[in-house]
Amino acid sequence: MSTNLETEEHKALRAAVAALGRRHGRGYDRESLWSEAAKLGYLGVNLPEEYGGGGGGIAELSLVLEELGAAGCPLLMMVVSPAICGTVISRFGTDAQKREWLPGLADGTRTMAFGITEPDAGSNSHRITTTARKDGADWLLTGRKVFISGVDIADATLIVGRTEDARTGNLKPCLFIVPRDAEGFSRRQIDMELNAAEKQFELVLDDVRLPADALVGDEDAGLLQLFAGLNPERVMTAAFAIGMGRHALAQAIAYARERTVWKAPIGAHQAIAHPLAQAHIDLELARLMMQKAAHLYDAGDDVGAGEAANMAKYAAGEACVKAVDQAVHTLGGNGLTREFGLASLITAARVARIAPVSREMILNYVSHQTLGLPKSY
Ligand SMILES: Cc1cc2nc3c(=O)[nH]c(=O)nc-3n(C[C@H](O)[C@H](O)[C@H](O)COP(=O)(O)OP(=O)(O)OC[C@H]3O[C@@H](n4cnc5c(N)ncnc54)[C@H](O)[C@@H]3O)c2cc1C
């Protein structure tokens, strides 16, 4: 893929991460890649320098994830730990929370998961019922979450809950840091048909007692803080999808150049070549929107970044699903063998269409927010 829009630093970072990805490849060990990438400064590239980060932004972090994905070794927890949790804590956390968490998130010695999705709320996050109530200086957090990634390998999970406004009685969103082994915090692994290094969990929070400083930032700025984390999440999901799409496409192209069953390699047939060319174009277009979203976010334009990040996530998810589908088809029977490892990407590619916000919810967002159309729900 051409990278002419990027600075020399970005190109150098891309090349270095790609080289790391090649060394680990499809058979990667998640833990050792995570710690090596962290030591090289790639996982904390977006976090503030004073806390051990690289002082860059989501533009750099998404580039790292894209290149690892393109090499066949994506690190899903990058979407969550440095991108959502690192961003929220560095933008809104107290000084003590920053000192406590950011250096570890930056050097990879600590990881944080993120939990917003609930069984009875799903796409309608206004409906979440996980609730925090005060008990002296402490908080007691009760609720359920579902599909939360990496809770087993994360030192803590940033949980989206709600507190009652003392004045109005209204419930307002709040973010809490819940340590993995907190009493009353239990998890059950969900049996996913996904061939991935990271697992998903259903969580139960049963009066989990948390100290006052488990609440991130300001009780009254919960929604703002939440959105500050969700835009990076969408950009990073786009990077995850583009990386996976590139990985699949590269394998299909290599195969189509060689595999010959008539006179010319199958890649000479336009029925094989054109869909691969279309997949490449779609991935490039999605990446352009991802770069726009990252640029707006890093420039401090949260509103502009919101629209662009949604569009980028949508475009990347769709491009990834199509690229993987076409790659599998290009390999014929080999598309379904373990040796080539493409078939399992059919399931994995769908993640970017569903999470963290589904294709339909992005179309809803654009319909209402951008086009001003009325709402059906
Ligand atoms: C592999 C994986 C990892 C995940 N990791 C995390 C994580 O770490 N943390 C976390 O909090 N969550 C995580 N999630 C959850 C994910 O964000 C949700 O699955 C997603 O938001 C969709 O919610 P849902 O599954 O409840 O689907 P639902 O909300 O039940 O939606 C089901 C279908 O209905 C459609 N739909 C719903 N409402 C509308 C509407 N108004 N208009 C049109 N269509 C509609 C949706 O688009 C979808 O196709 C993960 C999910 C997966 C699959």
Ligand as a Chemical Component Dictionary entry (heavy atoms), coordinates in Angstrom:
data_LIG
# 
_chem_comp.id                   LIG 
_chem_comp.type                 NON-POLYMER 
_chem_comp.pdbx_formal_charge   0 
_chem_comp.three_letter_code    LIG 
# 
loop_
_chem_comp_atom.comp_id 
_chem_comp_atom.atom_id 
_chem_comp_atom.alt_atom_id 
_chem_comp_atom.type_symbol 
_chem_comp_atom.charge 
_chem_comp_atom.model_Cartn_x 
_chem_comp_atom.model_Cartn_y 
_chem_comp_atom.model_Cartn_z 
_chem_comp_atom.pdbx_ordinal 
LIG C1  C1  C 0 -15.204 -10.436 19.665 1  
LIG C2  C2  C 0 -15.939 -9.359  20.413 2  
LIG C3  C3  C 0 -15.256 -8.602  21.338 3  
LIG C4  C4  C 0 -15.934 -7.628  22.082 4  
LIG N1  N1  N 0 -15.237 -6.930  23.048 5  
LIG C5  C5  C 0 -15.905 -6.031  23.825 6  
LIG C6  C6  C 0 -15.224 -5.349  24.884 7  
LIG O1  O1  O 0 -14.026 -5.559  25.131 8  
LIG N2  N2  N 0 -15.937 -4.488  25.656 9  
LIG C7  C7  C 0 -17.260 -4.235  25.453 10 
LIG O2  O2  O 0 -17.833 -3.445  26.185 11 
LIG N3  N3  N 0 -17.939 -4.867  24.444 12 
LIG C8  C8  C 0 -17.293 -5.766  23.637 13 
LIG N4  N4  N 0 -17.964 -6.409  22.621 14 
LIG C9  C9  C 0 -19.406 -6.201  22.467 15 
LIG C10 C10 C 0 -19.816 -5.424  21.225 16 
LIG O3  O3  O 0 -19.474 -4.079  21.357 17 
LIG C11 C11 C 0 -21.324 -5.661  20.993 18 
LIG O4  O4  O 0 -21.464 -7.003  20.568 19 
LIG C12 C12 C 0 -21.921 -4.707  20.019 20 
LIG O5  O5  O 0 -21.976 -3.412  20.552 21 
LIG C13 C13 C 0 -23.352 -5.121  19.605 22 
LIG O6  O6  O 0 -24.138 -5.347  20.713 23 
LIG P1  P1  P 0 -24.986 -6.711  20.820 24 
LIG O7  O7  O 0 -24.060 -7.840  20.574 25 
LIG O8  O8  O 0 -25.747 -6.696  22.092 26 
LIG O9  O9  O 0 -25.986 -6.667  19.587 27 
LIG P2  P2  P 0 -27.451 -6.047  19.558 28 
LIG O10 O10 O 0 -27.442 -4.658  20.092 29 
LIG O11 O11 O 0 -28.396 -7.018  20.156 30 
LIG O12 O12 O 0 -27.708 -5.969  17.988 31 
LIG C14 C14 C 0 -28.040 -7.121  17.221 32 
LIG C15 C15 C 0 -28.294 -6.686  15.785 33 
LIG O13 O13 O 0 -29.373 -5.731  15.739 34 
LIG C16 C16 C 0 -28.938 -4.560  15.069 35 
LIG N5  N5  N 0 -29.600 -3.382  15.663 36 
LIG C17 C17 C 0 -29.720 -3.072  16.991 37 
LIG N6  N6  N 0 -30.352 -1.904  17.138 38 
LIG C18 C18 C 0 -30.640 -1.444  15.886 39 
LIG C19 C19 C 0 -31.284 -0.274  15.372 40 
LIG N7  N7  N 0 -31.743 0.692   16.171 41 
LIG N8  N8  N 0 -31.367 -0.159  14.032 42 
LIG C20 C20 C 0 -30.901 -1.121  13.196 43 
LIG N9  N9  N 0 -30.290 -2.238  13.623 44 
LIG C21 C21 C 0 -30.160 -2.397  14.950 45 
LIG C22 C22 C 0 -27.430 -4.518  15.230 46 
LIG O14 O14 O 0 -26.816 -3.755  14.220 47 
LIG C23 C23 C 0 -27.071 -5.994  15.156 48 
LIG O15 O15 O 0 -26.912 -6.381  13.817 49 
LIG C24 C24 C 0 -17.309 -7.383  21.861 50 
LIG C25 C25 C 0 -17.994 -8.133  20.894 51 
LIG C26 C26 C 0 -17.327 -9.116  20.176 52 
LIG C27 C27 C 0 -18.105 -9.913  19.169 53 
# 
loop_
_chem_comp_bond.comp_id 
_chem_comp_bond.atom_id_1 
_chem_comp_bond.atom_id_2 
_chem_comp_bond.value_order 
_chem_comp_bond.pdbx_ordinal 
LIG C1  C2  SING 1  
LIG C2  C3  SING 2  
LIG C2  C26 DOUB 3  
LIG C3  C4  DOUB 4  
LIG C4  N1  SING 5  
LIG C4  C24 SING 6  
LIG N1  C5  DOUB 7  
LIG C5  C6  SING 8  
LIG C5  C8  SING 9  
LIG C6  O1  DOUB 10 
LIG C6  N2  SING 11 
LIG N2  C7  SING 12 
LIG C7  O2  DOUB 13 
LIG C7  N3  SING 14 
LIG N3  C8  DOUB 15 
LIG C8  N4  SING 16 
LIG N4  C9  SING 17 
LIG N4  C24 SING 18 
LIG C9  C10 SING 19 
LIG C10 O3  SING 20 
LIG C10 C11 SING 21 
LIG C11 O4  SING 22 
LIG C11 C12 SING 23 
LIG C12 O5  SING 24 
LIG C12 C13 SING 25 
LIG C13 O6  SING 26 
LIG O6  P1  SING 27 
LIG P1  O7  DOUB 28 
LIG P1  O8  SING 29 
LIG P1  O9  SING 30 
LIG O9  P2  SING 31 
LIG P2  O10 DOUB 32 
LIG P2  O11 SING 33 
LIG P2  O12 SING 34 
LIG O12 C14 SING 35 
LIG C14 C15 SING 36 
LIG C15 O13 SING 37 
LIG C15 C23 SING 38 
LIG O13 C16 SING 39 
LIG C16 N5  SING 40 
LIG C16 C22 SING 41 
LIG N5  C17 SING 42 
LIG N5  C21 SING 43 
LIG C17 N6  DOUB 44 
LIG N6  C18 SING 45 
LIG C18 C19 SING 46 
LIG C18 C21 DOUB 47 
LIG C19 N7  SING 48 
LIG C19 N8  DOUB 49 
LIG N8  C20 SING 50 
LIG C20 N9  DOUB 51 
LIG N9  C21 SING 52 
LIG C22 O14 SING 53 
LIG C22 C23 SING 54 
LIG C23 O15 SING 55 
LIG C24 C25 DOUB 56 
LIG C25 C26 SING 57 
LIG C26 C27 SING 58 
# 
